[in-house]
């Protein structure tokens, strides 16, 4: 049996944090457009994007948001957790070449449901580009 990576519900405490950082590349944006089907030219076409309020191409907001899922699935709580809900507020654009840091913080534990509520934020150069909240179903420690 592989070694457990991450946390069981019983290991979590309010205030715990975990993060993941990634530099968003042109290839990431093109691949995300392909996977998601979102081919909005503000993400893919320099000429079009220069004429928008952003004055250049921006990454898909959900690409940055997906980094929150990376934290949940690989760091905290980790493998076996299940998303129940997620809210998001998009605050600023992410551009190709920006490094996005997704950070989650445990803010509430619901033992009767084995659910944890997390504050979520994505930052570029210390500035929030999106924030929100998630509810995650977290596996319990197996009985000995």
N, C-alpha and C positions, 0 to 999 in steps of 0.2 A: 504494500500500500504506500503511495507517495506521501511524503511529509506534508502536513497541513501548512499552508501559507495563508496568512491573514489572521482573522480573529473570529472566535465564536461569540455569540451574543453575550455570554457571561464574562468575556474579556474586555468588553467595551465600557467606557466611562465617559460621562459628559466632559467636554473640553478636549478630548483626543482629536488630533488632526492627522491628515495624510495628504500628500500632494504628488503631482506628476507634471513635468514640464516637457514641452515639445515645440520646436521651431517649425512653423507652418511654411511649407514649400509650395512652389507652383505645382509640382507633381501631386502633392496632397490635395490641392484644390481641384485639379482636373480629375483625380481619382474619386474624390468625394462627389463631384458632379455626376460622374458615371454611375456610382453605386446608388446615389439618392435619386437620380433623374432630374435634379435641380440644375438646369443649364442656364439660369438667369445670366445674361451677359455682364452684369455688374461683377460677377465672379470670374468670367472667362475672357472677356473682350476688352483689351486696353483702351481702344478708341471709344467704345461705348461708355466705359466706366469713367473716363476722364470728363465726360459731360454730365456726370451725376453729382449730387451733393458731396460725394466722397472724393471726387477729383482723382480717382484711380480705382483699380481693382481691390476688392475686399474678399476675405474668406467667408464661406458660409457660416452663419451664426451657429448652426447646429454642428459644424465641424469642431468649433471650440467647445460647445456643450458636450460633445461626445467624449472629450477628455475627462469630464467628470465621471462618466461611466467607466473609463479606464481606471480611475482611482478606486471606485467601488469594487470592480471586478478583480483587480490585481493587488491592491494594497490594503484597503480598509473599507468594509469588513473583509473583502477578499473572495476567493472562489466559493461558489455555492450561494452567495447572496442573491436576492431577487428584488429588482426595482418594483415598487408599488406606485409611486407617483413622483413627479418632478415639476417644479415651477421654474420659470426662467424670466429674467428681465435683461434685455440686451441694452447695454449702456454706451458702447463705443465700438467702432469697427476694428477688425483684425486684418492686417495686411500681410501679403506674402513677405516672409523674412522675419515676422514678429515671433518671439518666443512666448507662448501662452503657458502659464502655470495654473493648473486646476487644483484647488484646495478644498477639502471637505472637513467639517468640524461637527462632531457629535454634540447635539444640543438637547436631546431628550431620548430617554430609553423607555419603552413600553414593554415590561417583562411579560405581561399577560398575553401579548400578541407576538412577542419576539421581534418587535419592530424598533428601529432606530430612526430618529429624525435628524437630518444633517443640514446645516447651512452650507451652501456651495458658492464658490466664487472662482472666476477665471480672471487672471491678471496679466497685463502686459506692462513691463517696466514699472511694476508696483501699482498700476492703475486698473481698477475693475473694468473689464469689458463686458462681463455679464455676472449676474448673481441670481440666487434662487434658493430653493429648499427641496429636499428629497426625503421620501420615506422609503426605507429599505427593510425587507424581511431578512433576518440574519439567522443562519443555522445555530442551533444549540450544541453545546458540547455533548458528544455521545456518552451514554451511560457506561460506567466502567464495568 
